[in-house]
Amino acid sequence: MSEPVTLPEEAPEQARHPFTEAWEMFRRNHAALVALVLLVLICVLAVIGPALYGRDPYDMVWAPFTQPGENWDFILGTDYLGRDLLAMIISGARVSIIIGLSAAFVSIFIGVTVGALAGFYRGWVEEALMRFTEFFQVLPTLLFSMVIVALFGASLPMITVAIGVVSWTAVARITRAEFLRIRELEYVTASRASGAKNAKLMFRVILPNALPPIIVQSALMVGSAILFEAGLSFLGLTDPNVVSWGQIIGSNRTYFLDASFTVTIPGVAIFVTVLCISLVGDGLNDALNPKLRAR
């Protein structure tokens, strides 16, 4: 009588880290992956480009309105003062990205603080903070930021603060919704029963689990801030001593019909950068959504 054949026991499947699963999901989104590569190249260009190119964007180096390709020493041409447009684009990339990141940070800080307090404490605290949020929502954001810049000056820090102050409401609403959802879950109730204080519950228990939608919104806000700065610069509300993509457009807007490339080229730079940020944000939304990862 033959002995029964015993099959080898299968090794238990090792649980993967959520970030590993998120990265695998993100890689499946080819548009987001290409956008991420382009965005990294733009950031590298912004950091080391001015040193590599070595030409001062403020120097008047050639005749004004030299067409792109007309003189290969200035491949993108020159602006209305005869300044090298490529040098200005490279130098302006750093300023525009810094403004976008800094303004997004201001918005996230305000929005997360307001949304976390409203979603955690509920009651009159939530009512007061959400009415405060609605007040900022109904304000015309561009007009309000123009007033701030006009009152306090068109310096780079003030432009950043002005953009951040008018852009935080979406983050506040997302944070509040996540806090309302998570605060009633079992592990939060267990932490509260074990004696955890409110500050620990908010920022060490609930907030880390509420981060995925906040991260997605933060990525999209960087692109919105770059567009916002370009709008303010187009209206002349910018520091003329600082080169940004919006400032290039604003300073050359008068000559658009005669030399459209001076406005089109920085406009394309803004378009490509904001598009890449939006695609990366969409990819993060898919990757950080547990319902989509489970498919």
Beta strands, then each sheet from edge to edge (+ up, - down):
end
